[in-house]
Amino acid sequence: MPLFGNTFSPKKTPPRKSASLSSLHTLDRSTREIELGLEYGPPAMNIGGQSLKFEDGQWITESGGNTSNKEVQRLKKRNLQLEEENNLLKSKIEVLMDMLTETTVEYHLMKTENEDMKTQHRRKK
């Protein structure tokens, strides 16, 4: 005899409804084209008074900004070009500084050798 009454027996779950609640799958092709339109186009939305459109893998603003999207893209491209040029110039400066250091070291070595030769020549006299 069980301590707390009958043994555990769960209730059977009711059968599920159909997978799709949409009636679009029952419509024929021509009715679907009328309902949905022939050309869907890129996704677009309006958030906070600013229209956005999805093109080439990026969300692009269509309105609401002070500058146009093409201008922003042009400025980003120009900024990237200037950053690359800046990096190139920095590396050139680095190379020139290395060359200057090497030349300075060679100069000092030649100067000390020259002074050593002068002192040796004076001793011989």
Disulfide bonds with the S-S distance in Angstrom:
none
